[in-house]
């Protein structure tokens, strides 16, 4: 399941793309337009900056803006930054995960197929597709 953190991060990114005039957008403006808690958005924005998806500036005229053009972002990269792996089971999500049944697991191919579907879906969608 995708948490509010992942969903709100996408909304923040869409909002910034829609309101891009080259200047930084204050978080309070995003919070008002999106009807979200500014406090919660501070946490999300900080992670988006740490992950290189946004740039931030403090002080007068400060706020946030996209680091790249909207067509250069995939929804998958935004979600994985905020949520971690989107893989459905530990043996796929963590390459170091040790499973004694891996070679004889009858469900592994199903999980791999599902993982590929999810990955291809979210990485096939650009932020610009949602504008």
N, C-alpha and C positions, 0 to 999 in steps of 0.2 A: 504494500500500500504506500502511496506517495503521501507524505505528511504535509501539514500546512506550510512548513518551512520550504519545501520544494515548490509547492504551488504558488506561494507568495513570492518566491524568488523570480519565478517566471513572470508574474504580474508586475514586479518592480522593473524587470528588464523590458517588458513591453511598454510600460509607462515611460521609461527613459527614452526608448526609441521613438515613441509617439510625440514626445515633448522635446526632442533634440533641436536646439537652435545654436549649438556650439558652446553654450555656457553650462555651468554646473547647475543641477536641479536640487533644491533643498529637499531633504527627506520629509519634512513636514508637509510639503506640497504633494509628494507622492502618497503619503499616508492619508491625506484628506481626499485626494482623487480616488484612491483605492479603498477607502473606508477601512483602513487597517491601523493597528496600534503602531505609533511612531517608535515606541520602545522596542517592540518586537522587530520592526524593520531595521532598527539600528544593528541588531545582532545579525540579521540576514545580510545587510549591506556590508558589514565588516567582513563576513565570510566571502562575499562576492569580490570585494577588493583584494583580500588575501589570495583568492584563487585567480586573480588577474582578469576577471570578467568586467570589473568596473574600475574606474579611477575616482578618487575622492579628494576633495580639497576642503580645508576648514577655514573658518573666519568669514568675513564679509564676502559675499559672492560665492561662497562655498556650497558644497553639495556633492552630487554624484553625476557621472555620465558614463556611457558605454566606452569601453576601451577599443572596440572595433565597430565596424558597420554591422547592422542587424543580420545581414545575410551571411556573416562570418561566424555566427554562433549556432550551435545545434542545441535543441532542447535537451538532448541526452547529456551534454557536458554540463549544462546548468543543473539538471537533476542530480547527476552523480556527484557534483561538487557539494551540493546541499544534503543529499541523502546517503552518500556512499554508494556501494555497489547496488545495482538494480537486479542482480542475479537472484533467482528464486531459492537456491539452496547453497549451503556453505561450500560444498565440494566444487562448485563452479565459481562462486564469488571469491574464494581465497585459494589461489594456486598452491599455497603451502599446506592447505588442509589435508590431513592424512585420513584416508578412509580405506579400511581393509577390504571393503566390498566393491571398490571402484571397478575392478576388472570383471566382476560378475553381477553388477547391479542392473537389474532389468529396467529400472526407471530412469537411469542416467541419460539415455538418448532422448527421452521425452523432455527432461529438464533442459538439456542442451538446446533442443529445438525451441522450446519456450523462451529461453534466454536469448537466443538469436532473434526471435520475433520481436521481443521487447527492445533489444538493442537496436535493431534495424529500424524499428518504428520511431523511436525517440531520436536517434542519430540521423534519421532521414528527414526530420523536421527542422527547419531553420527558424530562428526567432522572427525573421522577416515574413515567414508564412503565416504568422499569427497576427500580423499588423493589419 
